[in-house]
């Protein structure tokens, strides 16, 4: 079973632990999706993400587990891009070419800090463009190719 929507709006901090809320999307799934969702939502620092993953697993991850998490993070970015794209009005979609998108890490940081309103169409369009740029950059990266190669080996 997975939460399937484990983002900052669905986590609350009580005492010294986090609690998940809003189980509307819960059901069968890959637990790596939940870990990837948290990693993408909160961690722009690779060292923090590594601590999250080690804590989740209760041990050091294998190369294959790291590759799977990396690829699942790409799935999360795609999910977000399509989700925000579906919220845009046709008028805003036509402005896509004219929008200069900031880095995805900057938008996510501003969102965490409450400094950006993603319900505004212009901000949502910037987010979509930043997400699509990041997705395409990632697909062309050596890290993406390495992760695919690691997981395509038959002995893993």
N, C-alpha and C positions, 0 to 999 in steps of 0.2 A: 504493500500500500504506500502511496505517495500523496503528498499535499498537492502538488502540481501547480501551485501558485505561491510559492514561498518567497515573498518579497518583503521589503521593509514595512509595507502597510499591514502585513499579516503576521508580524512578529512583535511581541511586546516583551519588555524586560521587567521581570518580577524578582526582586531580591537580587540574587546572583545568577539567575538563569533566564534564558529566553523561552517563551511559550508561543507556539503557533496558534493562530486563530483563523477563522473564516475557511472552513473546510468544504466550501461549495464545489470546488474542482477536484476534491480528493477522490482517489480511486487507484486502480492498478497503474503502474508506471515504473519507470526506471529511477531508483533512488538518486542516481547521479544527476538527474534533471533537477531535483530539489537542491542538491549541493551546488550545482552549477548556477542555479538561480540566485542563491545566497551569495556565491562568489562574485557573480556579475553585479549584483545589486549593491554590495557593500565594500568590496575589496578592489581597489585599484593598485594596491601594494602587493606584489607577488609574495613577499614574506608573510603577510597577514593571511593571504589565501592559503599558503602552505600550512600554516598553523591550523586554520579551519579544517583543511582536508585531513591532516594527521589526527586532529581531535575527533573528527567524524569516523575515521577508520579505526582509531585506537592504536595505530602503528604507522610506520613509514609506508607510503604508497609505493607500489611497484611501478615500473616504467609503463606497463600496460594500463594501470589504473590512472596514472597521470595523463596518458594519451586519451583515455576515454573521457576524463573530466574536461580536458581541453576541447575535444570535439563536441561534448555536450554543451559547453559554454557557447559554441557557435549556434547550436540549436536554440538556445535561449535568446541570443541576439536576433535570430530569424523570427522567432515567436513575437518578440517585442516589436520588431519592424512591421510585421503584418498586423499586429494588434493596433499600433498607432496609425498605420496607414488606413485601416478601416474606420478610424474616427475622424479622418480629415474630410472636409467638404470638397467637392469637385473644384471649386474656385481656388482653394488653397493648394491642391495638387498641381494646378497649372503654374503656380509660383515656384515649383520645385527647382527649376534651373536657375532662378534668380537668388535663391537662398544660399548663403554661405554657412556651412555647418561647422560648428566647433567640434573639438574632439569629443568622442563619446564619454571619456572619463571626466571631462569638464562638466558636461551636462548632468551625468549621474552624481557627481560631487555636489553641484548646485542643487539638485533635487533633494539629496540627503540633508543639505543644510537649509532647505526650505526657501531657497533663493530663486527658484524658477517655478512658474505655474504651467504645468504640462497640459492643463485643460485649455489653455489658449492655443488657437490654431497655429499661429506663427511658431510658437515654441515646440508644439508637437511636430510640425513640419521640419524644424531644425533637428529634432531628435530622430525622425525617420531618416533624414539624409545622413546624419552622423552614423546611425546604425547601419545603413546600407553601405556607406563608405567603409566602415570597419569590417563588415562581413566580407566585402570584396577584397579588401586588403588582406584579411586573414586567410582567405582561400588561396591567395597567391603567395603566402608566406612559407618559409622553410619549416616553421613549427607545425603548420597544418599538414604539410607533406610527410613530415616525420611521424606525426601522430597517426596518420592513415597507414603508413608503412608498418609501424609497430603493431597496430591492431590487425593488420592483414596477414601477419605471420601465423601459420597454422598451429604452431606449438604454444600459443598464448591462450 
